[in-house]
């Protein structure tokens, strides 16, 4: 039996050859034998695509209602000294003395 390469996307070994391409029935990815594995970019980025770092100052781009509170974070609010979390789509910060987690898609550097 012929050995086929593992899928470069899901790394499953359940692959087969379909003429000139290899096919993975698990994730439906198709590639030729020379495919380069794309690495996932886990760097946190703001709404404009700028990379965020610990301690950056950002601005809120949309009015945000805070869940579990009657507080509203207004558009244009400046947030200083953000802290990155394990999730690249979220940052931890303090606004008016309250510790809040914000989504990076609502922030700009």
C-alpha positions in Angstrom: 0.0 0.0 0.0 1.3 3.5 -0.9 2.0 5.9 2.0 0.5 9.3 1.6 1.6 12.4 3.5 -0.3 13.8 6.5 -2.6 16.8 5.9 -0.7 20.0 6.4 -3.8 21.7 7.9 -5.2 19.2 10.4 -2.2 16.7 10.5 -4.5 13.7 10.0 -3.1 10.7 8.2 -6.4 9.8 6.4 -5.4 11.3 3.0 -5.5 10.0 -0.5 -4.2 11.0 -4.0 -6.6 12.5 -6.5 -4.6 12.7 -9.7 -2.0 15.5 -9.1 -3.3 16.6 -5.7 -3.7 15.1 -2.3 -7.0 15.3 -0.5 -7.9 15.2 3.2 -11.5 14.0 3.7 -11.4 15.1 7.4 -11.0 18.9 6.7 -11.5 18.9 2.9 -8.1 20.5 2.3 -6.5 19.8 -1.1 -2.8 20.4 -1.8 0.0 19.3 -4.1 3.0 17.5 -2.8 5.0 20.8 -2.6 2.5 22.6 -0.3 4.0 24.8 2.4 2.5 24.6 5.8 1.0 27.9 6.8 1.6 28.9 10.4 -1.2 30.4 12.5 -0.5 34.0 13.5 -1.3 34.4 17.2 -0.1 38.0 17.6 -2.8 40.3 19.0 -3.8 43.0 16.5 -6.1 46.0 16.8 -8.9 46.8 14.4 -6.5 48.3 11.8 -4.1 45.3 12.0 -1.4 47.0 14.1 0.4 44.6 16.5 -0.5 45.2 20.2 2.0 44.8 23.0 1.8 44.8 26.8 1.6 48.4 28.1 0.3 50.0 24.9 -2.2 52.8 25.0 -5.3 52.2 22.8 -8.6 54.0 21.9 -12.0 52.4 21.9 -13.6 52.8 18.4 -17.3 51.9 19.3 -19.6 52.4 22.3 -19.5 49.2 24.3 -22.0 48.0 26.9 -20.3 46.2 29.7 -22.0 42.9 30.5 -23.4 42.6 34.0 -23.2 46.3 34.6 -25.0 49.5 33.5 -21.7 50.9 32.5 -21.1 52.0 28.9 -17.6 52.6 27.5 -17.9 55.5 25.1 -16.2 55.7 21.7 -12.9 57.6 21.9 -12.1 56.4 25.5 -8.4 56.1 25.9 -7.1 53.0 27.7 -3.5 53.0 29.0 -1.3 50.1 29.9 -3.2 47.2 28.4 -2.2 43.6 29.3 -2.3 40.8 26.8 -4.2 37.6 27.7 -3.7 34.0 26.5 -6.5 34.7 23.9 -5.0 36.9 21.1 -8.5 38.4 20.5 -8.7 39.9 24.0 -6.8 42.3 26.2 -7.1 43.1 29.9 -7.3 46.7 31.1 -8.6 49.1 33.7 -11.3 51.7 33.0 -12.5 53.9 35.8 -11.0 51.6 38.3 -12.7 48.5 37.0 -10.7 45.6 35.5 -12.3 44.8 32.1 -11.5 42.4 29.2 -11.9 44.0 25.8 -12.0 42.5 22.3 -9.1 43.7 20.1 -11.5 44.3 17.2 -12.9 47.3 19.1 -9.6 48.9 19.7 -7.1 51.0 17.7 -3.5 51.9 18.6 
